[in-house]
């Protein structure tokens, strides 16, 4: 049973890393530090978008409209932390 919980914590930590990377990339693209027209940046960005958008869209359904502010990555990160605490 301990190995299953270790695997789950590892997978949740991996998703947490992807969310943080997506969050940081969004700010770097917004402030034009990263250029989305570069092939590598575009591949990483769209890959993270495809991976995380199903999770974000489910969270956005329950969140109020805050204009241009998207708090769904923060909600996902907090939820993942709670899951890790519950599992361990």
N, C-alpha and C positions, 0 to 999 in steps of 0.2 A: 504494500500500500504506500510505502514511503517513496518508492521509485515513481509511482504514478503521480504523486503530488510534486515530486521534483521535476518531472517532465512538464506538468501543467504550469508550474512556476517559471520554468525556462521558456515555454511558449508565450506566456503572458509577458515576460520580460522582453522577448523579441518583438512582440506587438508594441509594447511601450517604447522601445527604441525606434520603431518605424514611425510612431506618432510624433515623437520628439524630433526626429529627422525631418518629417513633413512640415512640422510647425516652424522649425528653423529655416528650412528651404523657402517656405512661403514668405517669410520676412526678408530673406536675402534677395528673392526675386522682386518683391515689392520695392525694395530700396535700390534695385538695379546693381546689386553686387554680383549676382548670378544672372546670366543671360539665357533665357529659355530657348533661344535660337541655336544654342550649341547642342550638338547631338547628345553628348553624354548627360548634360543637365536635363534635357528634354526627356530622355529615356528614364532617368531616375525619377523625375517629377511625375510623369504620366504613369509610371509603374506604381509609385506610392499613391497616386490619386485612385487608380483602379483597385488597389488593395484596401485602402482605408475609406473610400467613399460609401460603401455599403454600411459600415459601422457609423460613420458620421450622419448619414441620412436618417438612420433610425433614432439617433439622439436628437437631431434637429426637429423631428416630429413633435417632441414633447417640450421643446424650449420655446419661449416667447421670441417674437421678432425684435431684435435689438438694432435694426438698421444694418449697418455694414460690419457689425462686430459678430464674429463667429466664435462662440464659446464651446462648441462641441468637442474640440480636441482636449480642452481642459477637463470637461466632464468625463470623457473617455479615459484620460489619465487617472483621474481620481477613482473611477470605477475599477480600473485595472489594479490600482493599489489596494483597494478594498478587497478585491478578489484574491490577491496574493496574501493579504492578512488572514482572510477566511481559510484559505487552503493550508497555510502554515499554522 
